[in-house]
Amino acid sequence: MPKRGYHHGNLRQALVEAALQLIEAKGPTGFSLSEAAKTAGVTPAAVYRHFEGREDLIAEAARQGYIMFADLMQHAYDKYQPSALAAFEATGRAYLAFARKHPGHYIAMFESGVSVNRTPELADAAARARQILERAAADLSQHIPEHKRPPASMFSAHVLAMSHGVVELYARNSPGATSPFPPEDLLESGIGIYLRGLGLIEPDS
């Protein structure tokens, strides 16, 4: 691609898009800023007008990913209101859908090693996504007697961990991890078992 130097119309976003391509192809530590510049079609020197290093570039990709992720989670939550159960289950499915559709963002967010506290903007975006799942958990947990009710943050963390495990093992072609069941079925049944344990849905007859 021809070099566009400092006059690129949207250099910052072009570099984020380039980073996402490289993250998918090589992993978050498998590329340099120079490679990102080359993929974006700009000079390496131009990169430093926007990012001090590779982790800053990945952090911006993660920030944008969390915004998209939160929007998807919010849509899933809103779509199934007023059923607290359906809304909660939908947020779990949204996690899996996001990981499938946006692998570069997903890796930047959850697998890059870049802290969500690297920038205030990244921390805010991550907190918004977390709060949506916690709100769904809080709505559903109102049906549990107060003395047996887990904190909403713990409730949502359990489901987030389950969702992440299904994605990592079965939805991203992990070597050596096979299952006769689709990832969606694994996640749905796992959430079902968890919710039965809390008494939120009836046991299977």
Backbone torsions as a table, in degrees:
resi	resn	phi	psi	omega
1	MET	NA	143.6	179.0
2	PRO	-67.7	145.7	177.8
3	LYS	-70.7	136.7	-179.9
4	ARG	-113.8	-2.2	172.3
5	GLY	53.1	-142.8	-175.2
6	TYR	-80.6	-5.5	-173.0
7	HIS	-99.9	11.0	177.9
8	HIS	-60.4	132.9	-174.2
9	GLY	-62.8	-34.6	-179.7
10	ASN	-141.6	63.6	-172.8
11	LEU	-60.9	-43.3	-175.9
12	ARG	-58.5	-48.1	-178.6
13	GLN	-71.0	-34.0	177.1
14	ALA	-61.4	-37.4	178.5
15	LEU	-69.7	-37.7	176.6
16	VAL	-62.5	-45.2	179.3
17	GLU	-62.4	-40.0	177.4
18	ALA	-63.8	-42.6	179.0
19	ALA	-61.4	-40.6	179.7
20	LEU	-62.1	-40.9	176.0
21	GLN	-60.8	-45.0	-177.7
22	LEU	-70.1	-36.6	177.2
23	ILE	-61.2	-44.5	178.4
24	GLU	-63.1	-39.8	-174.6
25	ALA	-81.3	-36.8	-169.5
26	LYS	-125.1	-6.5	-175.2
27	GLY	88.5	165.4	-173.7
28	PRO	-69.8	-18.6	178.6
29	THR	-110.5	8.9	-174.0
30	GLY	-96.2	10.5	-179.7
31	PHE	-142.6	162.4	179.2
32	SER	-111.4	168.0	175.1
33	LEU	-62.1	-34.0	177.8
34	SER	-62.1	-39.9	177.5
35	GLU	-66.4	-38.8	177.1
36	ALA	-62.5	-41.9	178.1
37	ALA	-62.4	-44.5	-179.8
38	LYS	-62.4	-42.8	179.7
39	THR	-64.2	-35.9	179.2
40	ALA	-79.2	-13.9	179.4
41	GLY	81.1	31.7	179.2
42	VAL	-128.0	169.2	179.1
43	THR	-75.3	147.6	178.5
44	PRO	-55.1	-36.5	-178.7
45	ALA	-63.1	-29.1	-177.5
46	ALA	-66.9	-26.9	-177.6
47	VAL	-60.0	-38.6	-171.6
48	TYR	-75.4	-4.1	171.5
49	ARG	-72.8	-18.0	-174.5
50	HIS	-123.2	-30.5	-175.1
51	PHE	-136.5	134.8	-179.8
52	GLU	-78.7	-26.3	-178.7
53	GLY	-164.2	178.2	-177.2
54	ARG	-61.5	-39.3	-178.3
55	GLU	-65.0	-32.7	176.7
56	ASP	-67.2	-37.7	177.7
57	LEU	-66.5	-42.9	178.7
58	ILE	-66.1	-38.2	179.2
59	ALA	-61.3	-38.3	178.0
60	GLU	-68.7	-38.7	175.4
61	ALA	-62.0	-40.3	178.8
62	ALA	-66.6	-40.7	179.3
63	ARG	-59.7	-47.0	178.8
64	GLN	-63.9	-36.7	177.4
65	GLY	-63.1	-43.3	179.7
66	TYR	-64.1	-34.5	177.2
67	ILE	-64.6	-47.0	177.8
68	MET	-61.9	-42.4	-178.9
69	PHE	-62.5	-46.1	179.6
70	ALA	-63.7	-39.9	178.3
71	ASP	-62.2	-41.9	179.5
72	LEU	-65.7	-43.3	179.1
73	MET	-63.9	-40.7	179.8
74	GLN	-64.5	-41.1	178.0
75	HIS	-61.9	-44.4	179.3
76	ALA	-63.0	-42.1	179.8
77	TYR	-63.5	-46.3	-177.1
78	ASP	-68.9	-36.4	-173.6
79	LYS	-60.9	-33.7	-173.4
80	TYR	-104.1	11.5	172.0
81	GLN	-68.2	148.7	8.4
82	PRO	-93.4	13.4	-179.6
83	SER	-78.4	111.2	179.8
84	ALA	-62.5	-37.0	-179.5
85	LEU	-67.1	-49.1	-179.4
86	ALA	-63.7	-38.6	179.7
87	ALA	-65.9	-40.7	179.7
88	PHE	-65.3	-46.1	179.4
89	GLU	-62.8	-35.3	-179.5
90	ALA	-65.7	-34.5	179.2
91	THR	-67.2	-34.4	176.0
92	GLY	-64.9	-43.2	177.9
93	ARG	-65.5	-33.7	179.6
94	ALA	-64.1	-35.0	177.9
95	TYR	-59.7	-48.4	-178.9
96	LEU	-65.2	-41.3	179.5
97	ALA	-62.6	-40.4	179.4
98	PHE	-63.9	-44.9	-179.2
99	ALA	-61.3	-36.9	179.2
100	ARG	-70.6	-42.5	-172.1
101	LYS	-82.7	-29.2	-174.3
102	HIS	-129.9	64.2	-175.3
103	PRO	-62.3	-35.6	179.6
104	GLY	-63.8	-46.2	177.1
105	HIS	-63.0	-42.9	-178.5
106	TYR	-58.6	-46.0	-179.9
107	ILE	-63.9	-43.6	178.9
108	ALA	-60.0	-37.5	-177.3
109	MET	-74.8	-44.4	-166.7
110	PHE	-116.0	-12.4	-173.2
111	GLU	-128.2	0.9	-173.7
112	SER	-85.3	-17.6	-175.0
113	GLY	83.6	-1.8	177.5
114	VAL	-79.8	124.8	-177.6
115	SER	-66.9	142.2	175.5
116	VAL	-66.8	-14.1	179.5
117	ASN	-95.1	11.9	-178.8
118	ARG	-61.7	-38.8	175.5
119	THR	-135.0	151.8	177.2
120	PRO	-59.8	-35.5	-178.6
121	GLU	-66.3	-40.5	177.6
122	LEU	-66.6	-43.0	179.7
123	ALA	-61.7	-40.9	-180.0
124	ASP	-65.6	-41.8	-179.3
125	ALA	-65.6	-42.2	179.3
126	ALA	-66.0	-39.1	-179.7
127	ALA	-65.1	-38.1	179.6
128	ARG	-62.5	-44.0	179.3
129	ALA	-62.9	-43.2	-179.7
130	ARG	-64.0	-38.8	-177.5
131	GLN	-66.2	-31.3	179.2
132	ILE	-65.6	-45.2	178.7
133	LEU	-66.4	-38.5	178.3
134	GLU	-65.4	-35.9	177.8
135	ARG	-65.6	-42.2	177.6
136	ALA	-62.4	-40.4	178.3
137	ALA	-66.9	-40.2	180.0
138	ALA	-64.2	-41.4	178.4
139	ASP	-59.3	-46.3	-175.8
140	LEU	-71.4	-36.2	-176.1
141	SER	-71.8	-10.7	175.8
142	GLN	-63.0	-18.3	179.3
143	HIS	-85.9	0.3	177.7
144	ILE	-99.9	135.9	175.7
145	PRO	-51.9	140.1	-171.6
146	GLU	-56.7	-37.1	-176.9
147	HIS	-73.5	-12.2	177.9
148	LYS	-109.9	1.0	-170.8
149	ARG	-82.8	121.3	175.6
150	PRO	-74.8	155.1	175.3
151	PRO	-58.4	144.2	-179.0
152	ALA	-58.8	-34.5	-179.8
153	SER	-66.1	-36.7	177.3
154	MET	-71.1	-44.5	178.7
155	PHE	-54.0	-52.4	-177.5
156	SER	-68.7	-33.8	178.9
157	ALA	-64.8	-37.6	177.5
158	HIS	-61.3	-46.2	-178.5
159	VAL	-69.9	-36.5	176.5
160	LEU	-62.2	-42.6	178.6
161	ALA	-64.5	-40.8	177.9
162	MET	-63.8	-44.1	179.7
163	SER	-62.6	-44.2	-179.7
164	HIS	-62.8	-41.4	179.6
165	GLY	-63.1	-42.5	178.5
166	VAL	-63.7	-42.9	178.8
167	VAL	-61.0	-49.9	-175.2
168	GLU	-65.0	-40.4	-174.3
169	LEU	-85.6	-36.6	-167.1
170	TYR	-125.5	-12.8	-177.6
171	ALA	-106.7	-6.0	-177.5
172	ARG	-125.4	27.1	174.1
173	ASN	55.2	46.1	178.7
174	SER	-65.8	133.9	-179.8
175	PRO	-59.3	131.9	174.2
176	GLY	83.4	-7.0	-178.9
177	ALA	-103.6	111.2	178.9
178	THR	-128.5	153.8	177.9
179	SER	-149.2	141.2	176.2
180	PRO	-75.4	-1.8	-176.4
181	PHE	-114.3	143.6	175.6
182	PRO	-62.6	148.9	179.0
183	PRO	-54.3	-38.0	-180.0
184	GLU	-60.8	-40.8	179.4
185	ASP	-68.5	-39.1	178.7
186	LEU	-61.9	-43.9	-178.7
187	LEU	-67.7	-45.3	-178.6
188	GLU	-62.0	-43.5	-179.9
189	SER	-68.8	-37.1	178.1
190	GLY	-63.7	-44.2	176.9
191	ILE	-63.4	-38.6	178.8
192	GLY	-61.1	-44.4	178.4
193	ILE	-61.7	-42.4	179.9
194	TYR	-62.4	-45.3	-177.9
195	LEU	-69.8	-33.4	174.8
196	ARG	-63.6	-39.6	179.0
197	GLY	-61.4	-30.0	177.8
198	LEU	-88.7	-1.7	179.3
199	GLY	78.0	19.5	-176.7
200	LEU	-88.5	-20.6	172.8
201	ILE	-133.6	154.7	-175.0
202	GLU	-69.7	142.5	174.4
203	PRO	-60.9	150.8	175.1
204	ASP	-64.1	139.4	179.8
205	SER	-81.1	NA	NA
